[in-house]
Amino acid sequence: MLLYGGLGWAGDRWLGTSFLLPTGLVLGAVLGFYVVIVRFGRAPQEPTDPDA
Protein backbone atom coordinates (compact mmCIF):
# COMPACT_ATOMS: atom_id res chain seq x y z
CA MET A 1 0.00 0.00 0.00
CA LEU A 2 2.79 2.38 0.85
CA LEU A 3 4.50 1.95 -2.52
CA TYR A 4 1.40 2.35 -4.69
CA GLY A 5 -0.06 5.02 -2.43
CA GLY A 6 3.18 6.95 -2.71
CA LEU A 7 3.18 6.57 -6.47
CA GLY A 8 -0.42 7.77 -6.56
CA TRP A 9 0.40 10.76 -4.36
CA ALA A 10 3.38 11.67 -6.54
CA GLY A 11 1.29 11.27 -9.68
CA ASP A 12 -1.43 13.49 -8.25
CA ARG A 13 1.10 16.17 -7.34
CA TRP A 14 2.78 15.98 -10.75
CA LEU A 15 -0.39 15.88 -12.84
CA GLY A 16 -2.58 18.08 -10.63
CA THR A 17 -5.25 15.41 -10.22
CA SER A 18 -6.94 13.97 -7.14
CA PHE A 19 -7.83 10.39 -8.07
CA LEU A 20 -4.47 8.64 -8.25
CA LEU A 21 -3.80 8.51 -4.50
CA PRO A 22 -7.02 6.58 -3.65
CA THR A 23 -6.52 4.40 -6.71
CA GLY A 24 -2.95 3.62 -5.65
CA LEU A 25 -4.03 2.82 -2.08
CA VAL A 26 -6.77 0.44 -3.25
CA LEU A 27 -4.44 -1.21 -5.77
CA GLY A 28 -1.75 -1.63 -3.11
CA ALA A 29 -4.25 -3.19 -0.69
CA VAL A 30 -5.56 -5.62 -3.32
CA LEU A 31 -2.06 -6.67 -4.34
CA GLY A 32 -1.06 -7.05 -0.69
CA PHE A 33 -4.00 -9.37 0.00
CA TYR A 34 -3.21 -11.31 -3.16
CA VAL A 35 0.41 -11.86 -2.11
CA VAL A 36 -0.64 -13.02 1.36
CA ILE A 37 -3.23 -15.43 -0.06
CA VAL A 38 -0.77 -16.87 -2.58
CA ARG A 39 1.95 -17.23 0.06
CA PHE A 40 -0.05 -18.54 3.03
CA GLY A 41 -3.48 -19.49 1.67
CA ARG A 42 -2.72 -22.96 0.42
CA ALA A 43 -3.30 -26.00 2.59
CA PRO A 44 -0.20 -28.13 3.13
CA GLN A 45 -0.02 -31.24 1.00
CA GLU A 46 -0.50 -34.53 2.78
CA PRO A 47 2.49 -36.83 2.43
CA THR A 48 1.74 -39.94 0.47
CA ASP A 49 2.04 -43.25 2.30
CA PRO A 50 4.51 -45.50 0.46
CA ASP A 51 3.07 -48.61 2.16
CA ALA A 52 -0.46 -48.08 0.84
C-alpha distance matrix in Angstrom:
0.0 3.8 5.5 5.4 5.6 8.1 9.8 10.2 11.6 13.8 14.9 15.9 17.8 19.5 20.4 21.1 19.2 17.2 15.3 12.8 10.3 10.3 10.3 7.3 5.3 7.5 7.4 3.9 5.4 8.6 8.2 7.2 10.2 12.2 12.0 13.1 15.8 17.1 17.3 18.8 19.9 23.1 26.3 28.3 31.3 34.6 37.0 40.0 43.4 45.7 48.8 48.1
3.8 0.0 3.8 5.7 5.1 5.8 8.4 9.7 10.2 11.9 13.9 15.0 16.1 17.9 19.5 20.2 18.9 17.1 16.0 13.2 10.5 11.6 12.2 8.8 7.4 10.6 10.4 7.2 9.1 12.3 11.5 10.3 13.6 15.5 14.7 15.8 18.8 19.9 19.6 21.2 22.8 25.9 29.1 30.7 33.7 37.1 39.2 42.3 45.7 47.9 51.0 50.6
5.5 3.8 0.0 3.8 5.5 5.2 6.2 8.6 9.9 10.6 12.2 14.2 15.4 16.3 18.0 19.4 18.3 17.2 15.9 12.6 10.8 12.5 12.0 8.2 8.6 11.4 10.0 7.2 10.3 12.6 11.0 10.7 14.4 15.3 14.4 16.3 19.2 19.5 19.5 21.7 23.3 26.1 29.5 31.0 33.7 37.2 39.1 42.1 45.5 47.5 50.8 50.4
5.4 5.7 3.8 0.0 3.8 5.3 4.9 6.0 8.5 9.7 10.2 12.0 14.1 15.0 15.9 17.3 15.7 14.5 12.7 9.3 8.1 9.5 8.4 4.6 6.0 8.5 6.9 5.3 8.9 10.7 9.7 10.5 13.7 14.5 14.5 16.6 18.9 19.5 20.2 22.3 23.3 26.1 29.6 31.5 34.1 37.7 39.8 42.6 46.1 48.2 51.4 50.8
5.6 5.1 5.5 3.8 0.0 3.8 5.4 5.0 6.1 8.5 9.7 10.4 12.2 14.0 15.0 15.6 14.0 12.2 11.0 8.1 5.5 7.2 7.8 4.5 4.6 8.2 8.3 6.9 9.4 12.0 12.0 12.2 15.1 16.6 16.9 18.4 20.8 21.9 22.5 24.2 25.1 28.2 31.6 33.6 36.4 39.9 42.2 45.1 48.5 50.8 53.9 53.2
8.1 5.8 5.2 5.3 3.8 0.0 3.8 5.3 5.0 6.1 8.4 9.7 10.5 12.1 14.0 14.8 14.1 13.1 12.7 9.6 7.4 10.3 10.8 7.6 8.3 11.9 11.6 9.9 12.7 15.3 14.7 14.8 18.0 19.4 19.0 20.7 23.4 24.1 24.4 26.3 27.6 30.7 34.0 35.7 38.5 42.0 44.1 47.0 50.5 52.6 55.8 55.3
9.8 8.4 6.2 4.9 5.4 3.8 0.0 3.8 5.5 5.1 6.0 8.5 9.9 10.3 11.8 13.5 12.8 12.5 11.8 8.1 7.5 10.6 9.9 6.9 9.2 12.1 10.9 10.1 13.6 15.3 14.4 15.4 18.6 19.3 19.1 21.4 23.8 24.1 24.7 27.0 28.1 30.9 34.4 36.2 38.7 42.3 44.3 47.0 50.6 52.5 55.9 55.3
10.2 9.7 8.6 6.0 5.0 5.3 3.8 0.0 3.8 5.4 5.0 6.0 8.6 9.8 10.3 11.3 9.8 9.0 8.0 4.5 4.0 7.3 7.0 4.9 7.6 10.2 9.9 10.1 13.0 14.7 14.7 16.0 18.7 19.6 20.1 22.3 24.3 25.0 26.0 28.0 28.6 31.6 35.1 37.2 39.7 43.3 45.6 48.3 51.8 54.0 57.2 56.3
11.6 10.2 9.9 8.5 6.1 5.0 5.5 3.8 0.0 3.8 5.4 5.1 6.2 8.6 9.9 10.1 9.4 8.5 9.0 6.6 4.8 8.6 9.7 8.0 9.4 12.6 13.0 12.6 15.2 17.5 17.6 18.2 21.1 22.4 22.7 24.5 26.8 27.7 28.4 30.2 31.1 34.2 37.6 39.6 42.3 45.9 48.1 50.9 54.4 56.6 59.8 59.1
13.8 11.9 10.6 9.7 8.5 6.1 5.1 5.4 3.8 0.0 3.8 5.4 5.1 6.0 8.5 9.7 10.1 10.6 11.4 8.6 8.1 11.9 12.3 10.3 12.4 15.5 15.1 14.7 17.7 19.7 19.3 20.1 23.2 24.1 24.1 26.2 28.6 29.1 29.7 31.9 32.9 35.8 39.3 41.1 43.7 47.3 49.3 52.1 55.6 57.6 60.9 60.3
14.9 13.9 12.2 10.2 9.7 8.4 6.0 5.0 5.4 3.8 0.0 3.8 5.4 5.1 5.8 7.9 7.8 9.0 9.3 6.5 7.8 11.3 10.8 9.6 12.5 14.9 14.3 14.8 17.9 19.3 19.0 20.5 23.4 23.9 24.3 26.8 28.7 29.1 30.1 32.4 33.1 35.9 39.5 41.5 43.9 47.5 49.6 52.2 55.8 57.7 61.1 60.3
15.9 15.0 14.2 12.0 10.4 9.7 8.5 6.0 5.1 5.4 3.8 0.0 3.8 5.5 5.3 5.3 4.7 5.6 7.1 5.7 6.7 10.0 10.5 10.3 12.6 15.0 15.2 16.0 18.5 20.2 20.5 21.9 24.4 25.4 26.1 28.2 30.1 30.9 32.0 34.0 34.5 37.5 41.0 43.2 45.7 49.3 51.6 54.2 57.8 59.9 63.1 62.2
17.8 16.1 15.4 14.1 12.2 10.5 9.9 8.6 6.2 5.1 5.4 3.8 0.0 3.8 5.7 5.3 7.0 8.3 10.7 9.4 9.5 13.1 14.0 13.3 15.2 18.1 18.3 18.5 21.2 23.1 23.3 24.3 27.1 28.1 28.5 30.5 32.7 33.4 34.2 36.2 37.1 40.1 43.6 45.5 48.2 51.7 53.9 56.7 60.2 62.3 65.5 64.8
19.5 17.9 16.3 15.0 14.0 12.1 10.3 9.8 8.6 6.0 5.1 5.5 3.8 0.0 3.8 5.8 8.1 10.6 12.3 10.6 11.8 15.3 15.4 14.5 17.2 19.7 19.3 19.7 22.8 24.3 24.0 25.4 28.4 28.9 29.2 31.6 33.7 34.0 34.9 37.3 38.1 40.9 44.5 46.3 48.7 52.4 54.4 57.0 60.6 62.5 65.9 65.2
20.4 19.5 18.0 15.9 15.0 14.0 11.8 10.3 9.9 8.5 5.8 5.3 5.7 3.8 0.0 3.8 5.5 8.9 10.4 9.5 11.6 14.7 14.4 14.4 17.3 19.3 18.9 20.1 22.9 24.1 24.2 26.0 28.6 29.0 29.7 32.2 33.9 34.3 35.6 37.9 38.4 41.1 44.7 46.8 49.1 52.8 55.0 57.4 61.1 63.0 66.3 65.4
21.1 20.2 19.4 17.3 15.6 14.8 13.5 11.3 10.1 9.7 7.9 5.3 5.3 5.8 3.8 0.0 3.8 6.9 9.7 9.9 11.4 14.2 14.8 15.3 17.6 19.6 20.0 21.1 23.5 25.0 25.5 27.1 29.5 30.3 31.3 33.4 35.1 35.9 37.2 39.2 39.5 42.5 46.0 48.3 50.7 54.3 56.7 59.2 62.8 64.9 68.1 67.2
19.2 18.9 18.3 15.7 14.0 14.1 12.8 9.8 9.4 10.1 7.8 4.7 7.0 8.1 5.5 3.8 0.0 3.8 6.0 7.1 9.1 11.1 11.6 12.9 15.0 16.6 17.2 18.8 20.9 22.1 23.1 24.8 26.8 27.7 29.0 31.0 32.5 33.5 35.0 36.8 36.9 39.9 43.4 45.8 48.3 51.8 54.3 56.8 60.4 62.6 65.7 64.6
17.2 17.1 17.2 14.5 12.2 13.1 12.5 9.0 8.5 10.6 9.0 5.6 8.3 10.6 8.9 6.9 3.8 0.0 3.8 6.0 6.8 8.2 9.6 11.2 12.6 14.1 15.4 16.9 18.5 20.0 21.4 22.8 24.6 25.9 27.3 29.0 30.5 31.8 33.2 34.8 34.8 37.9 41.3 43.9 46.5 49.9 52.5 55.1 58.7 61.0 64.0 62.9
15.3 16.0 15.9 12.7 11.0 12.7 11.8 8.0 9.0 11.4 9.3 7.1 10.7 12.3 10.4 9.7 6.0 3.8 0.0 3.8 5.7 5.9 6.3 8.7 10.4 11.1 12.3 14.3 15.9 16.8 18.4 20.1 21.7 22.7 24.5 26.2 27.4 28.7 30.4 31.9 31.7 34.8 38.2 40.8 43.3 46.8 49.5 51.9 55.5 57.9 60.9 59.6
12.8 13.2 12.6 9.3 8.1 9.6 8.1 4.5 6.6 8.6 6.5 5.7 9.4 10.6 9.5 9.9 7.1 6.0 3.8 0.0 3.8 5.6 5.0 5.9 8.5 9.9 10.2 11.8 14.0 15.1 16.0 17.7 19.8 20.6 21.9 24.0 25.5 26.4 27.9 29.8 29.8 32.8 36.3 38.7 41.2 44.7 47.2 49.7 53.3 55.6 58.7 57.6
10.3 10.5 10.8 8.1 5.5 7.4 7.5 4.0 4.8 8.1 7.8 6.7 9.5 11.8 11.6 11.4 9.1 6.8 5.7 3.8 0.0 3.8 5.4 5.1 6.2 8.7 9.8 10.4 12.3 14.3 15.3 16.2 18.4 19.9 20.9 22.5 24.4 25.6 26.8 28.3 28.7 31.9 35.2 37.6 40.3 43.8 46.3 49.0 52.5 54.9 57.9 56.9
10.3 11.6 12.5 9.5 7.2 10.3 10.6 7.3 8.6 11.9 11.3 10.0 13.1 15.3 14.7 14.2 11.1 8.2 5.9 5.6 3.8 0.0 3.8 5.4 5.1 6.2 8.5 9.8 10.6 12.3 14.2 15.2 16.6 18.3 19.9 21.2 22.6 24.3 25.7 26.9 26.8 30.1 33.4 36.0 38.7 42.1 44.9 47.5 51.0 53.5 56.4 55.2
10.3 12.2 12.0 8.4 7.8 10.8 9.9 7.0 9.7 12.3 10.8 10.5 14.0 15.4 14.4 14.8 11.6 9.6 6.3 5.0 5.4 3.8 0.0 3.8 5.5 5.3 6.1 8.5 10.0 10.6 12.2 14.0 15.5 16.4 18.3 20.1 21.2 22.4 24.2 25.7 25.5 28.5 32.0 34.6 37.0 40.5 43.2 45.7 49.2 51.6 54.6 53.4
7.3 8.8 8.2 4.6 4.5 7.6 6.9 4.9 8.0 10.3 9.6 10.3 13.3 14.5 14.4 15.3 12.9 11.2 8.7 5.9 5.1 5.4 3.8 0.0 3.8 5.5 5.1 5.9 8.5 9.9 10.4 11.9 14.2 15.1 16.2 18.2 19.9 20.8 22.2 24.0 24.2 27.3 30.7 33.1 35.6 39.1 41.6 44.2 47.8 50.1 53.1 52.2
5.3 7.4 8.6 6.0 4.6 8.3 9.2 7.6 9.4 12.4 12.5 12.6 15.2 17.2 17.3 17.6 15.0 12.6 10.4 8.5 6.2 5.1 5.5 3.8 0.0 3.8 5.5 5.1 6.2 8.7 10.0 10.4 12.4 14.2 15.3 16.6 18.4 20.0 21.0 22.3 22.6 25.9 29.2 31.6 34.4 37.8 40.4 43.2 46.7 49.1 52.1 51.1
7.5 10.6 11.4 8.5 8.2 11.9 12.1 10.2 12.6 15.5 14.9 15.0 18.1 19.7 19.3 19.6 16.6 14.1 11.1 9.9 8.7 6.2 5.3 5.5 3.8 0.0 3.8 5.4 5.1 6.2 8.6 9.8 10.7 12.3 14.3 15.5 16.6 18.3 20.0 21.1 20.8 24.0 27.3 30.0 32.7 36.0 38.8 41.4 44.9 47.4 50.3 49.1
7.4 10.4 10.0 6.9 8.3 11.6 10.9 9.9 13.0 15.1 14.3 15.2 18.3 19.3 18.9 20.0 17.2 15.4 12.3 10.2 9.8 8.5 6.1 5.1 5.5 3.8 0.0 3.8 5.5 5.2 6.1 8.4 10.0 10.5 12.3 14.3 15.4 16.4 18.2 19.9 19.8 22.7 26.2 28.7 31.1 34.6 37.2 39.7 43.3 45.6 48.6 47.5
3.9 7.2 7.2 5.3 6.9 9.9 10.1 10.1 12.6 14.7 14.8 16.0 18.5 19.7 20.1 21.1 18.8 16.9 14.3 11.8 10.4 9.8 8.5 5.9 5.1 5.4 3.8 0.0 3.8 5.5 5.2 6.0 8.6 9.8 10.5 12.3 14.2 15.3 16.3 18.1 18.6 21.6 25.1 27.3 29.9 33.5 35.9 38.6 42.1 44.5 47.5 46.6
5.4 9.1 10.3 8.9 9.4 12.7 13.6 13.0 15.2 17.7 17.9 18.5 21.2 22.8 22.9 23.5 20.9 18.5 15.9 14.0 12.3 10.6 10.0 8.5 6.2 5.1 5.5 3.8 0.0 3.8 5.5 5.0 6.2 8.5 9.9 10.7 12.3 14.2 15.4 16.3 16.5 19.9 23.1 25.6 28.4 31.8 34.4 37.2 40.7 43.2 46.1 45.1
8.6 12.3 12.6 10.7 12.0 15.3 15.3 14.7 17.5 19.7 19.3 20.2 23.1 24.3 24.1 25.0 22.1 20.0 16.8 15.1 14.3 12.3 10.6 9.9 8.7 6.2 5.2 5.5 3.8 0.0 3.8 5.4 5.2 6.2 8.7 10.0 10.6 12.3 14.2 15.4 14.9 18.0 21.3 24.0 26.6 30.0 32.7 35.3 38.8 41.3 44.2 43.0
8.2 11.5 11.0 9.7 12.0 14.7 14.4 14.7 17.6 19.3 19.0 20.5 23.3 24.0 24.2 25.5 23.1 21.4 18.4 16.0 15.3 14.2 12.2 10.4 10.0 8.6 6.1 5.2 5.5 3.8 0.0 3.8 5.5 4.9 6.2 8.7 9.8 10.4 12.1 14.1 14.2 17.0 20.6 22.8 25.2 28.8 31.2 33.8 37.4 39.7 42.7 41.8
7.2 10.3 10.7 10.5 12.2 14.8 15.4 16.0 18.2 20.1 20.5 21.9 24.3 25.4 26.0 27.1 24.8 22.8 20.1 17.7 16.2 15.2 14.0 11.9 10.4 9.8 8.4 6.0 5.0 5.4 3.8 0.0 3.8 5.4 5.2 6.3 8.7 10.0 10.6 12.1 12.9 16.0 19.4 21.4 24.3 27.7 30.2 33.0 36.5 38.9 41.9 41.1
10.2 13.6 14.4 13.7 15.1 18.0 18.6 18.7 21.1 23.2 23.4 24.4 27.1 28.4 28.6 29.5 26.8 24.6 21.7 19.8 18.4 16.6 15.5 14.2 12.4 10.7 10.0 8.6 6.2 5.2 5.5 3.8 0.0 3.8 5.5 5.1 6.1 8.6 9.9 10.4 10.3 13.7 16.9 19.4 22.3 25.6 28.3 31.1 34.5 37.1 39.9 38.9
12.2 15.5 15.3 14.5 16.6 19.4 19.3 19.6 22.4 24.1 23.9 25.4 28.1 28.9 29.0 30.3 27.7 25.9 22.7 20.6 19.9 18.3 16.4 15.1 14.2 12.3 10.5 9.8 8.5 6.2 4.9 5.4 3.8 0.0 3.8 5.5 5.2 6.1 8.5 10.0 9.5 12.2 15.8 18.2 20.6 24.1 26.7 29.3 32.8 35.2 38.2 37.1
12.0 14.7 14.4 14.5 16.9 19.0 19.1 20.1 22.7 24.1 24.3 26.1 28.5 29.2 29.7 31.3 29.0 27.3 24.5 21.9 20.9 19.9 18.3 16.2 15.3 14.3 12.3 10.5 9.9 8.7 6.2 5.2 5.5 3.8 0.0 3.8 5.5 5.2 6.0 8.4 9.4 11.8 15.4 17.1 19.6 23.2 25.5 28.2 31.7 34.0 37.1 36.4
13.1 15.8 16.3 16.6 18.4 20.7 21.4 22.3 24.5 26.2 26.8 28.2 30.5 31.6 32.2 33.4 31.0 29.0 26.2 24.0 22.5 21.2 20.1 18.2 16.6 15.5 14.3 12.3 10.7 10.0 8.7 6.3 5.1 5.5 3.8 0.0 3.8 5.5 5.1 5.8 7.1 10.2 13.3 15.2 18.2 21.6 24.0 27.0 30.4 32.9 35.8 35.1
15.8 18.8 19.2 18.9 20.8 23.4 23.8 24.3 26.8 28.6 28.7 30.1 32.7 33.7 33.9 35.1 32.5 30.5 27.4 25.5 24.4 22.6 21.2 19.9 18.4 16.6 15.4 14.2 12.3 10.6 9.8 8.7 6.1 5.2 5.5 3.8 0.0 3.8 5.5 5.4 4.4 7.6 10.9 13.4 16.2 19.5 22.3 25.0 28.4 31.1 33.8 32.8
17.1 19.9 19.5 19.5 21.9 24.1 24.1 25.0 27.7 29.1 29.1 30.9 33.4 34.0 34.3 35.9 33.5 31.8 28.7 26.4 25.6 24.3 22.4 20.8 20.0 18.3 16.4 15.3 14.2 12.3 10.4 10.0 8.6 6.1 5.2 5.5 3.8 0.0 3.8 5.9 5.7 7.1 10.8 12.6 14.8 18.5 20.8 23.4 27.0 29.3 32.3 31.4
17.3 19.6 19.5 20.2 22.5 24.4 24.7 26.0 28.4 29.7 30.1 32.0 34.2 34.9 35.6 37.2 35.0 33.2 30.4 27.9 26.8 25.7 24.2 22.2 21.0 20.0 18.2 16.3 15.4 14.2 12.1 10.6 9.9 8.5 6.0 5.1 5.5 3.8 0.0 3.8 6.1 7.4 10.5 11.5 14.2 17.7 19.8 22.7 26.1 28.4 31.5 31.0
18.8 21.2 21.7 22.3 24.2 26.3 27.0 28.0 30.2 31.9 32.4 34.0 36.2 37.3 37.9 39.2 36.8 34.8 31.9 29.8 28.3 26.9 25.7 24.0 22.3 21.1 19.9 18.1 16.3 15.4 14.1 12.1 10.4 10.0 8.4 5.8 5.4 5.9 3.8 0.0 3.8 5.8 8.1 9.6 12.9 16.0 18.5 21.6 24.8 27.5 30.2 29.6
19.9 22.8 23.3 23.3 25.1 27.6 28.1 28.6 31.1 32.9 33.1 34.5 37.1 38.1 38.4 39.5 36.9 34.8 31.7 29.8 28.7 26.8 25.5 24.2 22.6 20.8 19.8 18.6 16.5 14.9 14.2 12.9 10.3 9.5 9.4 7.1 4.4 5.7 6.1 3.8 0.0 3.8 6.6 9.4 12.3 15.4 18.4 21.1 24.4 27.2 29.9 28.8
23.1 25.9 26.1 26.1 28.2 30.7 30.9 31.6 34.2 35.8 35.9 37.5 40.1 40.9 41.1 42.5 39.9 37.9 34.8 32.8 31.9 30.1 28.5 27.3 25.9 24.0 22.7 21.6 19.9 18.0 17.0 16.0 13.7 12.2 11.8 10.2 7.6 7.1 7.4 5.8 3.8 0.0 3.8 6.4 8.7 12.0 15.0 17.5 20.9 23.7 26.3 25.2
26.3 29.1 29.5 29.6 31.6 34.0 34.4 35.1 37.6 39.3 39.5 41.0 43.6 44.5 44.7 46.0 43.4 41.3 38.2 36.3 35.2 33.4 32.0 30.7 29.2 27.3 26.2 25.1 23.1 21.3 20.6 19.4 16.9 15.8 15.4 13.3 10.9 10.8 10.5 8.1 6.6 3.8 0.0 3.8 6.4 9.0 12.3 15.0 18.1 21.1 23.5 22.3
28.3 30.7 31.0 31.5 33.6 35.7 36.2 37.2 39.6 41.1 41.5 43.2 45.5 46.3 46.8 48.3 45.8 43.9 40.8 38.7 37.6 36.0 34.6 33.1 31.6 30.0 28.7 27.3 25.6 24.0 22.8 21.4 19.4 18.2 17.1 15.2 13.4 12.6 11.5 9.6 9.4 6.4 3.8 0.0 3.8 6.4 9.1 12.3 15.3 18.2 20.8 20.1
31.3 33.7 33.7 34.1 36.4 38.5 38.7 39.7 42.3 43.7 43.9 45.7 48.2 48.7 49.1 50.7 48.3 46.5 43.3 41.2 40.3 38.7 37.0 35.6 34.4 32.7 31.1 29.9 28.4 26.6 25.2 24.3 22.3 20.6 19.6 18.2 16.2 14.8 14.2 12.9 12.3 8.7 6.4 3.8 0.0 3.8 6.3 8.9 12.2 15.0 17.7 16.8
34.6 37.1 37.2 37.7 39.9 42.0 42.3 43.3 45.9 47.3 47.5 49.3 51.7 52.4 52.8 54.3 51.8 49.9 46.8 44.7 43.8 42.1 40.5 39.1 37.8 36.0 34.6 33.5 31.8 30.0 28.8 27.7 25.6 24.1 23.2 21.6 19.5 18.5 17.7 16.0 15.4 12.0 9.0 6.4 3.8 0.0 3.8 6.3 9.1 12.3 14.5 13.7
37.0 39.2 39.1 39.8 42.2 44.1 44.3 45.6 48.1 49.3 49.6 51.6 53.9 54.4 55.0 56.7 54.3 52.5 49.5 47.2 46.3 44.9 43.2 41.6 40.4 38.8 37.2 35.9 34.4 32.7 31.2 30.2 28.3 26.7 25.5 24.0 22.3 20.8 19.8 18.5 18.4 15.0 12.3 9.1 6.3 3.8 0.0 3.8 6.4 9.1 11.8 11.7
40.0 42.3 42.1 42.6 45.1 47.0 47.0 48.3 50.9 52.1 52.2 54.2 56.7 57.0 57.4 59.2 56.8 55.1 51.9 49.7 49.0 47.5 45.7 44.2 43.2 41.4 39.7 38.6 37.2 35.3 33.8 33.0 31.1 29.3 28.2 27.0 25.0 23.4 22.7 21.6 21.1 17.5 15.0 12.3 8.9 6.3 3.8 0.0 3.8 6.2 8.9 8.4
43.4 45.7 45.5 46.1 48.5 50.5 50.6 51.8 54.4 55.6 55.8 57.8 60.2 60.6 61.1 62.8 60.4 58.7 55.5 53.3 52.5 51.0 49.2 47.8 46.7 44.9 43.3 42.1 40.7 38.8 37.4 36.5 34.5 32.8 31.7 30.4 28.4 27.0 26.1 24.8 24.4 20.9 18.1 15.3 12.2 9.1 6.4 3.8 0.0 3.8 5.5 5.6
45.7 47.9 47.5 48.2 50.8 52.6 52.5 54.0 56.6 57.6 57.7 59.9 62.3 62.5 63.0 64.9 62.6 61.0 57.9 55.6 54.9 53.5 51.6 50.1 49.1 47.4 45.6 44.5 43.2 41.3 39.7 38.9 37.1 35.2 34.0 32.9 31.1 29.3 28.4 27.5 27.2 23.7 21.1 18.2 15.0 12.3 9.1 6.2 3.8 0.0 3.8 5.6
48.8 51.0 50.8 51.4 53.9 55.8 55.9 57.2 59.8 60.9 61.1 63.1 65.5 65.9 66.3 68.1 65.7 64.0 60.9 58.7 57.9 56.4 54.6 53.1 52.1 50.3 48.6 47.5 46.1 44.2 42.7 41.9 39.9 38.2 37.1 35.8 33.8 32.3 31.5 30.2 29.9 26.3 23.5 20.8 17.7 14.5 11.8 8.9 5.5 3.8 0.0 3.8
48.1 50.6 50.4 50.8 53.2 55.3 55.3 56.3 59.1 60.3 60.3 62.2 64.8 65.2 65.4 67.2 64.6 62.9 59.6 57.6 56.9 55.2 53.4 52.2 51.1 49.1 47.5 46.6 45.1 43.0 41.8 41.1 38.9 37.1 36.4 35.1 32.8 31.4 31.0 29.6 28.8 25.2 22.3 20.1 16.8 13.7 11.7 8.4 5.6 5.6 3.8 0.0
